[in-house]
């Protein structure tokens, strides 16, 4: 070991923890900046009780009587690439805390794997490389999101990774526990992890890879079976993030084995072949329709009383990184005589438009405003809607959405119509921050009971458990935006072709990523 990282063999093990967690959509024009990112530091991190991976790491290490030294955890709702200046500021803080903690026995991190920074590129490879320069001989273990995009810089500067095995990601805390246990095996049992990772030219969206249905069900089962084998410390499929136009995009099969590099490569290749041979079995697991068909099917459900029917505006899904401001599907609804005249009104959750929120708060509840709504950021995909809207409810700094202000307006398609007479409006939720739109509590906070509605639209892909519990029928709509589920409709320039499924005849070379020496 280098002098600055020497530790005593018989002392209480000291582990530095922290992380960076973000899914960065390169098609989204928004730059994720200081106001979008929340940071947990020091004791706030050490004493936290969340269910994400970093707390699984911390609780497990502390239960094993390790001295846990907290760095920082920086997170944001999936969005565009991170602001370079603020990233470098957080990186410097992270590395400074690490230097202050030296000497340490290990570094255990919670990383996403698909975070990107303007003008820099991949964040995880960048931070891991910087850590390796400071602590070249200290073991580094990290949890990863299932949608991590693996690179040579990542695998060359870490000893072991383990990814989530559930989508939706209900096992984040447990994956943190897994990462921490690998670290404990290294520190207390002398394990020597050898990691092998194989790249597959394959892009897949989360909406085709939910793990409760096939083929992911059998693929994840295979991972769990491999982890029961002697010497295997972790087995993971990292699916990549398809809405990042980067050369390294793709799926990775990864195995970590104690002490046997040859065995790690053998198992990683087996898992890679299994995934590649399954590629034609993937498809949308739930009902998925184009815009016109989805609207017609929603009306049929309403006519039969199968309500509420929940429609996912999947192309503009902020929880997958889209801008949350594309108006095309709302325009289609406003042009439909039936969905536009429901009682109670269809509720559309929701649009990110800070200026619109500000104007609504200035006007107050009960006022009628006529301001441009939507396309505040992504001006390539759609244009604003200008229509009369009645301000129905206002919520300041709602805690359920990172302190975003919430506005509920009754939107009218034709500004010539008054607000009396026959109901003819759509309720629209507007937020002052870029937030996830999956939680029905957002509607309830604005006085709307979603279970009583005939139709709901959420800017989401597959339904999260909270909204799924309400839906009598759900339809994922193939809409426009930065998370367009039909990859051919996006302006890719940097991905390496051929790649499946855009190129159905793509072949795979099963190449390995670099290993840490």
C-alpha positions in Angstrom: 0.0 0.0 0.0 1.0 3.6 -0.5 2.1 5.4 2.7 -1.0 7.5 2.9 -3.3 4.5 2.8 -1.5 2.1 5.2 -3.6 0.7 8.0 -3.0 -1.7 10.9 -4.1 -5.3 10.2 -5.8 -5.8 13.5 -7.7 -2.5 13.9 -11.4 -1.9 13.6 -12.1 -1.7 9.9 -12.6 1.8 8.5 -14.8 2.2 5.4 -15.5 5.4 3.5 -19.0 5.6 1.9 -20.9 7.9 -0.4 -22.2 8.1 -3.9 -23.6 9.8 -7.0 -26.9 8.8 -8.3 -28.5 10.0 -11.5 -30.0 8.7 -14.8 -29.0 11.3 -17.5 -31.0 11.6 -20.7 -28.8 13.1 -23.4 -31.9 14.0 -25.5 -33.3 16.1 -22.7 -32.2 19.8 -23.2 -32.4 20.5 -19.5 -29.1 20.8 -17.6 -29.5 19.2 -14.2 -28.2 22.0 -11.9 -27.7 23.0 -8.3 -31.5 23.5 -7.7 -32.3 20.1 -9.0 -29.8 18.1 -7.0 -30.1 17.3 -3.3 -27.0 16.4 -1.3 -26.7 14.4 2.0 -23.5 15.1 3.9 -21.7 13.9 7.0 -24.0 12.9 9.9 -27.1 13.3 7.7 -25.8 10.5 5.6 -24.4 8.4 8.5 -27.7 8.6 10.5 -30.2 8.4 7.6 -32.9 5.8 7.4 -33.9 5.7 3.8 -34.5 2.6 1.8 -32.0 3.3 -1.0 -28.7 1.5 -1.5 -26.4 3.8 0.4 -28.3 3.2 3.6 -28.2 -0.6 3.1 -24.4 -0.2 2.8 -24.1 2.0 6.0 -26.4 -0.1 8.2 -24.7 -3.3 7.2 -21.2 -2.0 7.8 -22.2 -0.5 11.2 -23.8 -3.7 12.2 -20.5 -5.4 11.5 -18.7 -2.9 13.8 -17.0 -1.1 11.1 -16.0 2.6 11.5 -18.1 4.2 8.7 -16.8 7.5 7.4 -19.5 9.4 5.5 -18.7 11.3 2.4 -21.6 12.8 0.4 -24.5 11.3 -1.6 -25.7 13.5 -4.4 -29.0 12.6 -6.2 -31.5 14.1 -8.6 -34.7 13.0 -10.4 -33.6 11.6 -13.8 -33.1 14.5 -16.2 -30.6 16.0 -18.6 -26.8 15.9 -18.1 -25.4 17.5 -15.0 -24.0 21.0 -14.9 -20.2 20.7 -15.2 -19.3 23.4 -12.7 -21.6 22.0 -9.9 -20.5 18.4 -10.6 -16.8 19.5 -10.2 -17.7 21.3 -7.0 -19.3 18.2 -5.6 -16.5 15.9 -6.9 -13.9 18.1 -5.1 -15.9 17.9 -1.9 -16.2 14.2 -2.2 -12.5 13.7 -2.8 -11.6 16.2 0.0 -13.7 14.2 2.5 -12.0 11.0 1.3 -8.5 12.5 1.8 -9.4 13.7 5.3 -10.6 10.2 6.1 -7.3 8.5 5.2 -6.1 5.9 5.9 -9.1 3.7 5.1 -9.5 0.0 4.6 -12.2 0.2 2.0 -14.5 2.4 -0.1 -18.1 1.3 -0.5 -20.2 3.4 -2.9 -23.8 3.7 -4.1 -23.5 4.7 -7.8 -26.1 4.7 -10.5 -23.9 3.9 -13.6 -25.6 6.1 -16.2 -24.9 9.6 -14.9 -23.4 12.0 -17.3 -21.9 15.5 -17.0 -21.9 18.2 -19.7 -18.5 18.4 -21.4 -17.1 15.6 -19.3 -19.2 12.5 -20.1 -19.6 9.6 -17.8 -19.5 10.6 -14.1 -18.9 7.2 -12.6 -15.8 6.4 -14.5 -14.5 9.9 -13.8 -15.0 9.7 -10.0 -13.7 6.1 -9.7 -10.6 7.1 -11.7 -10.0 10.0 -9.3 -10.5 7.7 -6.3 -8.0 5.2 -7.7 -5.4 8.0 -8.0 -5.8 8.8 -4.3 -6.2 5.2 -3.0 -4.7 2.9 -5.7 -4.6 -0.2 -3.4 -7.8 0.3 -1.4 -10.7 -2.0 -2.4 -13.6 -0.3 -4.0 -17.0 -1.9 -4.1 -20.2 -0.3 -5.4 -23.9 -1.0 -5.9 -25.3 0.0 -9.3 -28.7 0.7 -10.7 -30.0 -2.1 -13.0 -29.8 0.5 -15.8 -26.1 1.2 -15.4 -24.1 1.7 -18.6 -20.8 0.0 -18.0 -17.5 1.4 -19.3 -13.9 0.4 -19.3 -13.1 3.3 -16.9 -15.6 1.9 -14.4 -14.4 -1.7 -14.4 -10.7 -0.7 -14.5 -11.1 1.4 -11.3 -13.3 -0.8 -9.1 -13.0 -4.3 -7.6 -16.6 -5.3 -7.5 -20.1 -4.1 -8.6 -23.5 -5.5 -7.9 -26.7 -4.3 -9.6 -30.3 -4.2 -8.7 -32.3 -7.3 -9.7 -35.8 -5.8 -9.6 -37.6 -3.5 -11.9 -39.3 -1.5 -10.7 -36.4 -1.1 -8.3 -37.8 -2.5 -5.0 -34.5 -4.0 -4.0 -32.3 -0.9 -3.7 -31.7 -1.3 0.0 -31.0 -5.0 -0.3 -28.4 -4.3 -3.1 -26.6 -1.9 -0.8 -26.5 -4.8 1.8 -25.1 -7.0 -0.9 -22.3 -4.5 -1.8 -21.5 -4.0 1.9 -21.2 -7.8 2.5 -18.8 -8.1 -0.4 -16.7 -5.4 1.2 -16.9 -7.3 4.5 -15.7 -10.5 2.8 -12.7 -8.6 1.4 -11.8 -7.0 4.8 -12.6 -9.8 7.2 -12.3 -13.0 5.1 -9.5 -12.0 2.7 -11.7 -12.4 -0.4 -10.0 -11.3 -3.6 -12.7 -10.3 -6.0 -12.1 -10.9 -9.7 -14.7 -9.2 -11.9 -15.6 -10.0 -15.5 -18.0 -8.0 -17.6 -19.2 -8.8 -21.2 -20.7 -6.2 -23.5 -23.8 -6.9 -25.6 -24.9 -4.5 -28.4 -28.5 -4.4 -27.2 -30.6 -1.4 -26.0 -33.7 -2.1 -24.0 -36.1 0.2 -22.1 -37.3 -0.5 -18.6 -40.8 -0.8 -20.0 -39.7 -4.0 -21.7 -37.7 -5.4 -18.8 -39.9 -5.5 -15.8 -38.6 -8.4 -13.7 -41.9 -9.9 -12.6 -42.6 -11.1 -16.2 -40.7 -13.0 -18.8 -38.1 -13.0 -20.1 -36.5 -11.0 -17.3 -38.1 -13.3 -14.7 -36.0 -16.3 -15.9 -32.9 -14.1 -16.5 -32.9 -12.7 -13.0 -33.6 -16.3 -11.7 -30.4 -17.3 -13.4 -28.4 -14.6 -11.7 -29.7 -15.8 -8.3 -28.7 -19.4 -9.2 -25.2 -18.3 -10.2 -24.8 -16.4 -6.9 -25.4 -19.8 -5.0 -22.3 -21.3 -6.7 -19.1 -21.6 -4.8 -16.8 -18.5 -4.9 -19.4 -16.3 -6.7 -19.8 -13.0 -4.9 -22.2 -11.3 -7.3 -23.9 -11.8 -10.7 -25.7 -8.9 -12.4 -27.3 -7.9 -15.7 -26.7 -4.1 -16.2 -29.2 -3.1 -18.9 -27.7 0.3 -19.8 -29.7 3.5 -20.3 -31.2 3.6 -23.8 -31.9 7.3 -23.9 -28.2 8.2 -23.7 -26.7 8.7 -27.1 -23.2 7.4 -26.2 -20.9 4.8 -27.8 -20.7 2.6 -24.8 -24.5 2.0 -24.7 -25.6 -1.6 -24.3 -26.3 -4.4 -21.9 -23.6 -5.9 -19.7 -23.4 -9.4 -18.1 -21.2 -9.2 -15.0 -19.9 -11.7 -12.5 -17.6 -11.2 -9.4 -15.8 -14.3 -8.2 -13.5 -14.7 -5.2 -10.0 -15.2 -6.5 -10.6 -16.9 -9.9 -10.5 -14.6 -12.9 -10.9 -17.5 -15.3 -14.1 -18.7 -13.6 -15.4 -15.1 -13.5 -15.0 -14.8 -17.3 -16.5 -18.2 -17.9 -19.6 -17.4 -15.9 -20.0 -13.9 -17.4 -19.8 -15.3 -20.9 -22.5 -17.9 -20.0 -24.8 -15.2 -18.7 -24.0 -13.0 -21.7 -25.0 -15.8 -24.1 -28.1 -16.5 -22.2 -29.2 -12.9 -22.4 -28.3 -12.5 -26.1 -30.1 -15.7 -27.0 -33.2 -14.3 -25.3 -33.2 -11.0 -27.2 -36.2 -11.8 -29.5 -38.4 -12.6 -26.5 -38.5 -9.0 -25.2 -41.5 -6.8 -25.8 -43.8 -4.5 -23.9 -45.2 -6.5 -21.0 -48.4 -4.3 -20.7 -50.9 -3.0 -23.1 -49.1 -0.5 -25.4 -50.7 1.5 -28.1 -50.1 4.4 -30.4 -51.8 7.7 -29.5 -55.0 7.4 -31.6 -55.6 3.8 -30.6 -54.9 4.5 -26.9 -57.5 7.3 -26.9 -60.1 5.0 -28.5 -59.5 2.2 -26.1 -59.7 4.6 -23.1 -63.1 5.7 -24.3 -64.2 2.1 -24.6 -63.1 1.4 -21.0 -64.9 4.4 -19.7 -68.1 3.4 -21.5 -67.9 0.0 -19.8 -67.3 1.6 -16.4 -63.8 0.2 -16.1 -62.5 3.3 -14.4 -60.2 4.9 -13.8 -58.2 4.0 -16.9 -54.7 5.2 -16.6 -52.7 6.3 -19.7 -49.0 6.6 -19.5 -47.4 9.5 -21.5 -44.3 7.3 -21.9 -42.3 9.4 -24.3 -42.1 12.2 -21.8 -41.4 10.2 -18.6 -39.5 12.4 -16.1 -38.6 9.4 -13.9 -36.7 8.0 -16.9 -35.1 11.4 -17.7 -37.4 13.2 -20.1 -38.2 16.9 -19.8 -41.8 16.6 -18.5 -43.0 19.4 -20.8 -44.0 17.8 -24.1 -47.5 18.8 -25.1 -48.4 16.5 -28.0 -50.5 14.0 -26.1 -52.3 16.7 -24.2 -53.2 18.4 -27.5 -54.6 15.1 -28.8 -56.8 14.8 -25.7 -58.0 18.4 -25.9 -59.0 17.7 -29.5 -61.1 14.7 -28.5 -64.8 15.6 -27.8 -65.2 12.7 -25.3 -62.1 12.8 -23.1 -62.4 16.6 -23.1 -65.9 16.4 -21.6 -65.6 13.9 -18.8 -67.2 14.5 -15.4 -65.2 14.6 -13.2 -62.5 15.9 -15.7 -59.6 13.8 -16.9 -56.6 14.6 -14.7 -53.2 15.0 -16.4 -50.2 14.7 -14.1 -48.1 16.7 -14.8 -46.2 19.4 -16.6 -42.9 21.0 -15.6 -43.3 24.7 -16.2 -42.0 27.1 -13.5 -43.2 30.3 -15.3 -46.7 28.9 -15.6 -46.7 28.0 -11.9 -45.6 31.5 -11.0 -48.3 33.1 -13.1 -51.0 30.8 -11.5 -49.8 31.7 -8.0 -49.9 35.4 -8.8 -53.5 35.1 -10.2 -54.8 33.0 -7.3 -57.4 30.2 -6.9 -60.6 31.0 -8.9 -58.8 33.2 -11.4 -58.8 32.6 -15.2 -55.4 32.8 -16.9 -54.3 32.4 -20.4 -50.5 31.6 -20.5 -48.4 29.3 -22.7 -48.2 25.9 -21.1 -45.5 23.3 -21.8 -42.5 23.1 -24.2 -40.7 25.3 -21.7 -37.5 23.3 -22.3 -37.9 20.8 -25.1 -38.8 23.1 -28.0 -37.8 20.5 -30.6 -40.5 18.0 -29.9 -43.6 20.1 -29.3 -44.9 23.6 -28.9 -46.8 25.4 -26.0 -50.5 25.2 -25.6 -52.2 28.6 -25.2 -55.6 28.3 -23.7 -57.8 29.6 -21.0 -57.4 27.9 -17.7 -59.2 28.2 -14.4 -56.8 28.0 -11.4 -58.4 25.4 -9.2 -55.9 24.7 -6.5 -52.4 25.8 -5.3 -49.9 24.0 -3.1 -46.7 25.7 -2.0 -43.5 23.6 -1.6 -45.2 20.2 -1.5 -42.9 17.8 0.5 -43.8 14.8 -1.7 -42.0 16.3 -4.7 -38.8 17.8 -3.4 -40.5 21.0 -2.4 -42.0 21.7 -5.8 -45.0 24.1 -6.0 -48.1 22.5 -7.4 -50.8 24.0 -9.5 -54.1 22.5 -10.7 -55.8 24.2 -13.6 -58.9 23.4 -15.6 -57.7 23.8 -19.2 -60.0 24.7 -22.0 -59.1 24.0 -25.6 -61.0 26.9 -27.0 -60.5 30.3 -25.4 -63.7 31.6 -26.9 -65.8 29.4 -24.6 -66.8 30.6 -21.2 -66.6 28.5 -18.0 -70.4 28.1 -17.6 -72.6 25.5 -19.1 -71.6 22.1 -20.3 -68.4 20.8 -18.7 -65.5 21.0 -21.2 -62.1 20.9 -19.6 -59.2 18.8 -18.6 -57.5 19.1 -15.2 -53.8 19.6 -15.5 -51.2 19.4 -12.8 -48.3 21.8 -13.3 -45.1 21.7 -11.2 -42.4 24.3 -10.5 -39.7 21.6 -10.4 -38.8 18.6 -12.5 -40.3 15.8 -10.5 -41.6 12.2 -10.9 -45.3 12.1 -11.7 -46.2 8.6 -10.5 -47.6 9.4 -7.1 -51.4 9.8 -6.8 -50.8 11.7 -3.6 -49.9 14.7 -5.8 -53.4 14.8 -7.1 -54.9 14.4 -3.6 -52.7 17.3 -2.4 -54.6 19.4 -5.0 -58.0 18.2 -3.9 -58.5 15.5 -6.6 -59.3 12.0 -5.6 -57.8 9.8 -8.4 -59.8 6.7 -7.5 -63.0 8.6 -8.4 -61.9 9.7 -11.9 -62.8 8.1 -15.2 -59.4 8.8 -16.8 -55.9 9.8 -15.6 -52.8 10.5 -17.6 -49.4 10.3 -16.0 -46.1 11.2 -17.5 -44.7 7.7 -16.8 -43.7 4.5 -18.4 -44.7 1.3 -16.7 -47.0 2.1 -13.7 -45.4 2.3 -10.3 -47.1 0.4 -7.5 -48.8 3.6 -6.1 -50.8 4.4 -9.3 -51.1 0.8 -10.4 -53.2 0.0 -7.3 -55.8 2.5 -8.5 -56.0 1.6 -12.2 -58.8 -0.6 -13.4 -57.0 -0.6 -16.8 -53.6 0.8 -17.8 -52.4 1.7 -21.3 -48.9 2.7 -22.1 -49.1 5.3 -24.9 -46.2 5.5 -27.4 -45.9 9.3 -27.2 -43.2 11.8 -28.2 -40.4 13.1 -25.9 -36.9 12.3 -24.7 -37.9 8.9 -23.5 -39.6 7.8 -26.7 -40.0 4.0 -26.5 -39.5 3.6 -30.2 -35.8 4.2 -30.4 -35.9 4.7 -34.2 -37.8 7.9 -33.6 -34.9 9.5 -31.7 -32.0 11.3 -33.4 -29.2 9.0 -32.3 -25.8 10.0 -33.6 -23.2 8.4 -31.3 -24.3 4.9 -30.5 -22.3 2.1 -32.2 -24.2 0.4 -34.9 -25.3 -2.3 -35.5 -27.2 -2.5 -32.2 -30.3 -4.6 -31.4 -33.3 -3.9 -31.7 -32.7 -1.0 -34.1 -30.7 -3.5 -36.2 -32.5 -6.8 -36.0 -29.6 -8.6 -37.6 -27.0 -7.3 -35.2 -24.3 -9.8 -34.1 -22.4 -9.9 -30.8 -18.7 -10.3 -30.3 -19.0 -10.8 -26.5 -16.1 -8.5 -25.7 -14.8 -8.1 -22.1 -14.4 -4.8 -20.3 -11.1 -4.0 -18.7 -10.3 -5.3 -15.3 -8.7 -3.6 -12.4 -5.1 -4.7 -12.0 
